[in-house]
């Protein structure tokens, strides 16, 4: 799929230089950069979810049983 993105002159110049050095297309470099960005964001959010009980002093099962005992 194609998309349009505005890129600054200095960014485009650096991208062209890197493209020549690595003998890869600008599009390939941009796709790799997007993949890296998305992976970084994904791992950041996963860490947030798995760390929810990290600072709690109570065991998760004890907490669950206490809450269910209130029903």
Long-range contacts (C-beta under 8 A, 24 or more apart in sequence): 5-30
